[in-house]
Amino acid sequence: MSEDVTVPRRTTKTLSRVGGDLTVEEATVKAEAPDDTVRVEGSTLCYGDCTFNCSLKTTDLNGRDGEVVIEGDLDAGHHVRIRKGELVVGGNLTSERMEVDRRVKVSGNLSSDRVKVGGSLRVSEKTKASQVDVGGSFHSGSDAEVDHIDVGGSVHVDGATKSNTIDVGGKFEGRGPMQAEKIEVGGSVSCDSDVSIGGVDVGGRVEVAGGVVKEKVKVGGSFRSSQPLRFSSIDVGGSVRLSGGEGGDINVGGTLMSDGDLIFDEIDVGGKVEIRGDASGRIIEVGGVVRVSKNLSLSEDMKVGGKAEIGETMKARNMHVGGRLEAEKVEADEEIKTNTLITNQGAKAQRVEIGRRGEAQGSIIAGSVLIREWSRVEDIYADSVVLRRDCRARNIYAARIDIESGCRIKGEVKYTESLNAEDNVNFASAPEKIEKLPAPPF
């Protein structure tokens, strides 16, 4: 026959086993069993501040209007429900469901299917659950394996994180590897180890240590990866700093920096791009400056509002640079259009255009070349060349040449088909029509 037990206010009772329900009213319970555990066959009900100087095994635990302290382990089979109160467990906590209005502190491991805490949840060891719903903050001192994390304030995991969805209003901090299908955080995300994530949507700042992001990275502020990253696409309002990597589109409102080789599909940046290493992709469109310390290779076009500085070879279909294009060597399948073109080995394209008051250092090799007014260039190798008025050139080798007034040629002019020169053109030596033009540098 089951027998209920009540522990009156301000008393201490020593128990081993309760056949029915146990009611504790602002009192203390001790265990007389050798394993220091009180076993309750029914429910345990706590009113006010209650303390168990032992472990507790019960069908379920209910409390209200106070703090329930279990100094050992708590095994509440079906559920834990604390209304207008707190729960402190000195060991491990196991229950199918747990709902506490205020604070929960677990010094050991937490294992539950569904956890709901109005205030804060702090677990010193591992956390394992299907769902954790916390109004304030959640801290796991070791690994956290939670299918769904929904926290209004902050999350801190000192070990590895494995989850399906992570939804945090404030910030998320992880000290170990992170696996998740989706992360939505209002403030910031920081992970000291590598990540394997489906998608990222963060309002403020994200810092990771490399890994894989399978879907879109969307960040309002800044994104940083301290190790190489594989990504689908990156869309950041402020700045991005990578340590090399491979992925799809990169869209940044401010600056993009990569400390290592970068492979991409399209880069669209409002301010500055700097890549320390080789870079290859399809398209680059930048409002300000592009700097690549080694080679830059594009299958389609580069469009830069300011200047592009490439340490070694630049290759693309079309290159349109508003200010200055500088590289060891430049090769375009179709067109190079810029104001200032600086190379050591030369620039080659189907069409090359130098803007007004522009400059070209290094040979130009092209099908057609247009040098606009008041510009200065060196050697030109082309099918057709047009120099607008008041330009300066060193040597010109072309089939057809048109030179407007005021131009000055410091070296030689050799052509195979036609030369049209207006009045007031200064030739250092007489132009010469030849059968075959000299070979370009490359």
C-alpha angles and dihedrals in degrees: 000000000000116000126199120220128205125194108203125222119291094007135115121222129187115215141171107181134002116202095199134013125333119216119191119189111194089313144120129253126199130186126237094186117106092241090054092240132132112210119204117190092197133028129317116222122192127190119192121338110350130176131198111196087199144032121299129212114185142148090246139342124225127179142162143187098014152037120294113204123193108184093194132029124324120213108178102169104200107020151330118222121177116176119200089349150083138250127216121184121186094198135016124334121211125176139134092235134009130189121175124171098212130010135351125192121182119183094193133030126323119215120176142130098229126015124186121177125172096204125016134338119202121180118181096200133020126340121207122175144129092233135011116189114180128170096204126015136340123202125181114188093203136008120345118205104180125148094207125022116188113173128163097204126019139335125206121182118182094191136033121321122215116178146139099220130009117193115177129168097204124016140332123209123184127181098189138042115309128215119181139142095217137007123194115177128166096206125017142335124206125178121174094199138046121296137214105195136162100209137347127210112173130162099208131012135349127194122178136162099235129276131120133318107187099190136027124323107212116180129165097205125017138339125201134177118187093195133039113294134204111208144169098214138337123211113177129165097207125018139338126202119184135176092221126289148147132263150103132286123358116197116179130169095205126012138346122200129176123188093201143019114322129201116189145151103227133357118200112175129165097207129013137347122198122177119181100204135014121333130196133173146113108273138008122192116173131168096207130012137349121197123178117175095206132011128342117198124180128179090207134011143338120204118180126173096202123017140326121209116188119182096209131000125354118201129177143131094249131006120196113176120172096205126009132354114193129175143134088252133357125205124178126177092213123359143006114192120174144124098237124026118187121181138150098206099029142257126268131191143129089257130019125187126184114196129232115298087007133144139217123196113187131029122311115214117184150128091246129011127194118189111187127215123308095004131140125218139165125214122356126195112183150126092244131013130190121188114189118213125303096014128146125218136168108207130357124196113177145128094237125023131185118185124182126211123290095030122135126206112198098188134024134320118208125174139169104204118017144351122195114184124173124218120288096034113144117215118187087205132013114275113251130211111215139177098236130023121230116261116264120241091262 
